[in-house]
Amino acid sequence: MPFTKTDLAIQRTKLANQRTYLAYMRTGFGIATLAGSFKKFWIMGFGVIMIIISSLQYAMINNSLMNKKNPSNYLLDTLPLIYIVLSLGAIYIQFTHPKKK
């Protein structure tokens, strides 16, 4: 059975989705690990939240692609912007939070 251009495009999109998911997972685990080693558990929570949300995002996009539906969703498209805002907020709090002695 020959593949159509649409089938190949869906496969490329699924692979791109998987690469993005793995990058989010790597970043989330890196944040959680680094924060845990410095005993900053509230930053570690951000890493865990990033892992959970990126897993949901991956599943939703992959499900849409499997059903040959358009995976475009406003919330999914704005998640990277939300990650940036949360990351900058975590950095700001880290540097302005008084250190405990």
Residue frames relative to the residue before (quaternion, step in Angstrom):
aa qw qx qy qz dx dy dz
M 1.0000 0.0000 0.0000 0.0000 0.00 0.00 0.00
P 0.3270 -0.7667 0.5148 0.2005 3.63 -0.58 1.05
F 0.4493 -0.6707 0.5259 0.2679 3.50 -1.21 0.63
T 0.3508 -0.7090 0.5675 0.2284 3.53 -1.10 0.70
K 0.6639 -0.4879 0.3755 0.4246 3.55 -1.29 0.23
T 0.6199 0.5480 -0.3354 0.4504 3.57 1.08 -0.69
D 0.6483 0.5155 -0.3174 0.4618 3.58 0.95 -0.87
L 0.6684 0.4912 -0.2983 0.4722 3.58 0.95 -0.85
A 0.6351 0.5198 -0.3313 0.4654 3.59 1.03 -0.74
I 0.6347 0.5154 -0.3274 0.4736 3.59 1.01 -0.77
Q 0.6502 0.5104 -0.3214 0.4620 3.60 0.95 -0.81
R 0.6445 0.5071 -0.3232 0.4723 3.62 0.97 -0.79
T 0.6570 0.5041 -0.3075 0.4688 3.56 1.00 -0.82
K 0.6356 0.5175 -0.3306 0.4679 3.59 1.01 -0.74
L 0.6559 0.4970 -0.3138 0.4735 3.59 0.99 -0.77
A 0.6341 0.5102 -0.3283 0.4795 3.59 1.03 -0.74
N 0.6281 0.5268 -0.3260 0.4709 3.59 1.03 -0.78
Q 0.6564 0.5092 -0.3104 0.4620 3.56 0.98 -0.82
R 0.6416 0.5144 -0.3263 0.4661 3.61 0.98 -0.78
T 0.6489 0.5090 -0.3138 0.4706 3.58 0.99 -0.83
Y 0.6372 0.5292 -0.3179 0.4613 3.57 0.98 -0.86
L 0.6763 0.4886 -0.2972 0.4643 3.58 0.88 -0.91
A 0.6267 0.5216 -0.3400 0.4685 3.60 1.06 -0.66
Y 0.6460 0.4985 -0.3184 0.4825 3.61 0.99 -0.80
M 0.6436 0.5164 -0.3249 0.4622 3.59 0.97 -0.81
R 0.6512 0.5165 -0.3119 0.4604 3.58 0.91 -0.91
T 0.6687 0.4904 -0.2954 0.4745 3.58 0.95 -0.87
G 0.6564 0.5154 -0.3066 0.4577 3.59 0.94 -0.86
F 0.6692 0.4763 -0.3000 0.4851 3.58 0.94 -0.85
G 0.6291 0.5347 -0.3329 0.4556 3.59 1.04 -0.75
I 0.6519 0.5006 -0.3079 0.4791 3.58 0.95 -0.89
A 0.6821 0.4909 -0.2953 0.4544 3.58 0.83 -0.95
T 0.6680 0.5036 -0.3034 0.4561 3.59 0.93 -0.84
L 0.6761 0.4891 -0.2917 0.4675 3.55 0.87 -0.95
A 0.6689 0.4887 -0.3020 0.4716 3.59 0.92 -0.86
G 0.6489 0.5221 -0.3195 0.4520 3.58 1.00 -0.75
S 0.6637 0.5013 -0.3152 0.4570 3.57 1.00 -0.74
F 0.7164 0.3879 -0.2463 0.5250 3.60 1.16 -0.48
K 0.4646 -0.7131 0.4125 0.3250 3.60 1.31 0.26
K 0.4408 0.6411 -0.4881 0.3956 3.58 1.00 0.87
F 0.1142 -0.8666 0.4832 0.0486 3.54 0.39 1.26
W 0.6100 0.5421 -0.3723 0.4421 3.62 1.10 -0.48
I 0.6331 0.4801 -0.3387 0.5038 3.62 1.11 -0.54
M 0.6013 0.5520 -0.3568 0.4544 3.57 1.06 -0.70
G 0.6081 0.5571 -0.3414 0.4509 3.58 1.09 -0.71
F 0.6195 0.5333 -0.3395 0.4653 3.59 1.06 -0.73
G 0.6478 0.5169 -0.3178 0.4606 3.60 0.98 -0.81
V 0.6577 0.4981 -0.3043 0.4762 3.57 0.99 -0.84
I 0.6348 0.5175 -0.3273 0.4712 3.60 0.99 -0.81
M 0.6337 0.5297 -0.3252 0.4605 3.58 1.01 -0.81
I 0.6399 0.5182 -0.3213 0.4678 3.60 1.00 -0.79
I 0.6784 0.4943 -0.2952 0.4564 3.59 0.87 -0.94
I 0.6905 0.4749 -0.2903 0.4620 3.59 0.83 -0.96
S 0.6597 0.4959 -0.3278 0.4597 3.60 0.95 -0.77
S 0.6068 0.5391 -0.3571 0.4622 3.61 1.11 -0.57
L 0.6497 0.4982 -0.3115 0.4823 3.58 0.99 -0.81
Q 0.6361 0.5312 -0.3225 0.4574 3.57 0.99 -0.86
Y 0.6510 0.5163 -0.3108 0.4616 3.58 0.92 -0.90
A 0.6754 0.4974 -0.2999 0.4544 3.60 0.88 -0.95
M 0.6653 0.5080 -0.3141 0.4479 3.60 0.93 -0.85
I 0.6766 0.4750 -0.3007 0.4756 3.59 0.90 -0.88
N 0.6591 0.5107 -0.3153 0.4531 3.57 0.91 -0.87
N 0.6311 0.5258 -0.3278 0.4666 3.60 1.02 -0.77
S 0.6488 0.5099 -0.3195 0.4658 3.60 0.95 -0.84
L 0.6704 0.4943 -0.3032 0.4629 3.58 0.95 -0.84
M 0.6339 0.5314 -0.3354 0.4509 3.60 1.01 -0.74
N 0.7194 0.4087 -0.2321 0.5114 3.58 1.11 -0.72
K 0.4184 -0.7386 0.4268 0.3118 3.57 1.37 0.19
K 0.4214 0.6567 -0.4947 0.3828 3.53 0.97 1.01
N 0.5817 -0.5626 0.4473 0.3809 3.54 -1.24 0.39
P 0.3080 -0.7925 0.4954 0.1781 3.64 -0.57 1.10
S 0.4207 0.7257 -0.4611 0.2893 3.57 1.26 0.01
N 0.1134 0.7609 -0.6231 0.1412 3.53 -0.83 1.10
Y 0.5253 -0.6691 0.4203 0.3158 3.59 -0.79 0.99
L 0.6635 0.5036 -0.3135 0.4560 3.60 0.90 -0.87
L 0.6709 0.4921 -0.3014 0.4657 3.57 0.92 -0.86
D 0.6563 0.5151 -0.3125 0.4542 3.57 1.07 -0.69
T 0.7197 0.4330 -0.2522 0.4805 3.60 1.13 -0.57
L 0.4278 0.7222 -0.4618 0.2867 3.64 1.19 -0.11
P 0.6510 0.4960 -0.3574 0.4500 3.67 0.82 -0.72
L 0.6342 0.5133 -0.3395 0.4681 3.60 1.04 -0.65
I 0.6231 0.5258 -0.3354 0.4721 3.57 1.06 -0.72
Y 0.6274 0.5312 -0.3324 0.4624 3.60 1.01 -0.79
I 0.6481 0.5179 -0.3224 0.4559 3.59 0.96 -0.83
V 0.6668 0.4944 -0.3069 0.4656 3.58 0.87 -0.93
L 0.6699 0.4892 -0.3049 0.4680 3.61 0.91 -0.86
S 0.6397 0.5206 -0.3279 0.4606 3.60 1.00 -0.76
L 0.6685 0.4823 -0.3057 0.4765 3.58 0.90 -0.87
G 0.6253 0.5294 -0.3321 0.4673 3.59 1.06 -0.69
A 0.6508 0.5098 -0.3138 0.4669 3.58 0.98 -0.83
I 0.6464 0.5043 -0.3181 0.4761 3.58 1.00 -0.80
Y 0.6449 0.5223 -0.3193 0.4576 3.58 0.95 -0.86
I 0.6741 0.4861 -0.3000 0.4683 3.58 0.86 -0.93
Q 0.6257 0.5542 -0.3391 0.4316 3.58 0.99 -0.81
F 0.7569 0.3975 -0.2195 0.4700 3.58 0.86 -0.90
T 0.7181 0.4043 -0.2687 0.4987 3.61 1.16 -0.32
H 0.5364 0.6204 -0.4027 0.4065 3.60 1.24 -0.23
P 0.4411 -0.6965 0.4826 0.2956 3.61 -0.77 0.91
K 0.4466 -0.6999 0.4966 0.2532 3.54 -0.99 0.86
K 0.3822 -0.7094 0.5479 0.2249 3.55 -1.04 0.87
K 0.2108 -0.7869 0.5665 0.1241 3.57 -1.01 0.77
